Amino acid sequence: MRVVVVGGGIAGLWTSLSFRKVEVILVAPRDPSRANTFWAQGGIAAALDPHDSPLVHYEDTLKAGAHFNDKRAAMVLVHYGPMVVNKLIQMGFRFNPRPHLEGGHSFPRVWNTGDETGRRLMEFLEEKVEGRVERVEAYVRELLTEGGRVVGVRLEDGREVEADAVVLATGGYAALWRRTSNPSGSVGYGILMAARAGAYLTDLEFVQFHPTVSLTDPPVLLTEALRGAGARLVDEEGRDIINPLLPRDVVARAIHNHRRRYGPVYLDLSKVPMERFPVARRLYERYGERIPVSPAAHYSIGGVRTDVWGRTNLRGLWAVGECSATGAHGANRLASNSLLEALVFGYRVAIDIENDVSEWPTFGFMDERVIDYVEGDENLDLVRDTLEEVAGVEREERSLREGIERLEGIGGLGNLARAILEAALWREESRGVHYRKDHPEASEAFAGRLGVRFNTIR
Ligand SMILES: Cc1cc2nc3c(=O)[nH]c(=O)nc-3n(C[C@H](O)[C@H](O)[C@H](O)COP(=O)(O)OP(=O)(O)OC[C@H]3O[C@@H](n4cnc5c(N)ncnc54)[C@H](O)[C@@H]3O)c2cc1C
């Protein structure tokens, strides 16, 4: 049996390492800094301490997710958490002895190596993969299908690689926004490929915005822990604009509105012990103690709909990591649950494929949208400006409709952007990270998920 894993972040590397019996080909560009994983600062959440419990982690996950979580997926996430993190440790990965406490967690359970956890993880996993897994350094352009089943991938240079199973681990789509904490390639190309082949997407409207990304070149994410350690959010005159310890989405909206109405917002680092934060310290040394910040698209909760084994609705196709939508995060992701999600579900995908499954899930949605797939040219600049303008931390019907009109006829990633806007338009309520100015409350009428697919079935 031959499995093709697409993507070289934590999800792709870890899944590749989790197979025991099958031939694995890992297809991804080599440069680790193109993966979101490389930039992860906080760490991996898991209830390892005997005084902690996966059930408490579960409750924290549901609370953060506004109880919109797929309960089964969230339960799997927290219960497999200690096992996969222990596996990493047994393989030789060294975390700091004490986990961090992060916003939304009721126990210190974020395992880390300081504020460069992602970089260390990438180095470690890359080394482990070396010699164990065949690597093809390339981008995948298209999924190959036969009678509705995924049977391989087509690379950028036109070469085809056949497979009995394809695992998509291509990351999220937050770099479709102009302001983002993600590397520029995190535009959801893998998600688009899957949808083009007939996969269902869901939760596309749920994009987490990080409140404090520096307005420097390049932009740098200034971790929440800085605010925990005394950083303030101030205006031009040094006056506080909001309590910096309020929840992420509340702070993000306050900064957004202050910038729109009154002017710049700064993260004031004068009271922070900078020796604890090497990433932020580099900025501090260059720009001084007041760093201009704004919210930026950070994490895509939506993606290719999967069950708790990573199976999509397409036979032969699994998805894992940020490109997938297991539903575990609900309407807002709890900090440090996404590296964990890649580890837990990557491990389960490998088990599932090696068990040679014959059952395939069908997904029920509250409602469905079929998006006309346009083959035309892609205009990524227009896509980024449009999403930034109409689908940021606050949305409303009028501007969402304008955005959809503006992107009419735009091919490639324009299709994914239209799907995101359609999803945001459909959800006439505010829930988790999705805030509609024209519908500021949650509504029972939208207590379920929207399924999105493209009309491309060939
Ligand atoms: C600044 C920052 C800080 C973060 N901090 C944390 C944290 O502390 N804790 C936490 O849990 N999460 C954190 N996150 C989120 C977390 O890093 C990501 O959700 C996670 O790393 C996603 O892993 P992934 O493997 O799914 O995707 P990625 O790491 O993005 O990897 C995707 C891979 O797929 C490749 N790829 C894409 N398209 C193709 C294609 N068509 N063909 C071949 N290859 C392709 C890419 O090149 C890349 O190698 C952070 C994110 C950012 C940006």
The ligand as an ORCA input file, in Angstrom:
! r2SCAN-3c Opt
* xyz 0 1
  C       2.877     33.047     14.606
  C       2.108     31.821     14.964
  C       2.137     31.331     16.279
  C       1.429     30.168     16.608
  N       1.536     29.658     17.871
  C       0.921     28.477     18.171
  C       1.104     27.842     19.431
  O       1.840     28.327     20.273
  N       0.451     26.681     19.672
  C      -0.370     26.090     18.763
  O      -0.956     25.032     19.040
  N      -0.547     26.655     17.546
  C       0.088     27.816     17.223
  N      -0.083     28.376     15.990
  C      -0.890     27.634     15.000
  C      -0.092     26.414     14.512
  O       1.237     26.817     14.284
  C      -0.665     25.851     13.223
  O      -2.040     25.655     13.337
  C      -0.024     24.494     12.902
  O       1.384     24.630     12.891
  C      -0.499     23.984     11.553
  O       0.274     22.872     11.196
  P       0.021     22.183      9.782
  O       1.056     21.122      9.651
  O      -1.397     21.813      9.660
  O       0.277     23.359      8.717
  P       1.622     24.142      8.384
  O       2.580     24.096      9.503
  O       1.233     25.465      7.859
  O       2.270     23.280      7.216
  C       1.672     23.202      5.942
  C       2.681     22.613      4.983
  O       2.062     22.278      3.753
  C       2.855     22.742      2.670
  N       1.960     22.898      1.523
  C       0.936     23.761      1.365
  N       0.350     23.584      0.167
  C       1.019     22.574     -0.435
  C       0.882     21.918     -1.685
  N      -0.078     22.276     -2.551
  N       1.751     20.928     -1.983
  C       2.720     20.540     -1.107
  N       2.889     21.127      0.098
  C       2.049     22.124      0.422
  C       3.468     24.024      3.214
  O       4.580     24.428      2.479
  C       3.830     23.552      4.623
  O       5.021     22.798      4.591
  C       0.638     29.508     15.637
  C       0.599     30.005     14.330
  C       1.334     31.140     13.985
  C       1.290     31.615     12.569
*
